[in-house]
Amino acid sequence: MDVIFSNEGTPLMAQGKQIIAFTSDIGKKVLEKTFNAFPYNNKDYVAWGNNNRQPEDDESLINKTTVLRTGLNYKCRVAHGQGVLPVMVEGYDERLNEIYKPVNDKQVISYLNDYSFESYLNTTLQNLFKFGNAFPIFTFNYDASKILRIAPVNSTYRKLLIGQ
């Protein structure tokens, strides 16, 4: 497994055969300052809003406001633009900025141009603009050498796990 560290020694990203993860030491600090954290199955979660229904309340407001709904849809179309440019991170410069290299694999380009990926991207962008996060599910082949499918999860019903 490869781990990228910040200049201060904080792990920023871990990549292995079956996982890619982004990390931060901010989780426990957020939990300490959060008064609406709640435990569930021996793990600490942060409630969204006072009644833990912030995403549901936001979704209801968005659905009732046609201008807001139209604006969010327009923002998704603008962000999607002409599609996705596949790149690989080739390395990092001295300021820890990523250095990109284009991917020219025909299977990857075909997948990114497929309707199923376009649909995934649209749903994910909507979740990102409405709630500030998105939760993809990757389905890999048996030896985890290839992504077979990517599917969005509705962010309205997801809570963030903190400090684990």
Buried (B, 14 or more C-beta within 10 A) or exposed (E): EEEBEEEEEEBEBBEEEEEEEEBEEEBEEBBEEBEEBEEEEEEBBBBBEEEBBBBBBBBEEBEEEEEBBEEBBEBBEEEBEEEBEBEEEEEEEEEEEEEEEEEEEEEBBEBBEEEEBBEBBBBBBBBBBBBEEBBEEEEEEEEEEEEEEBBBBBBBEBEEEBBE
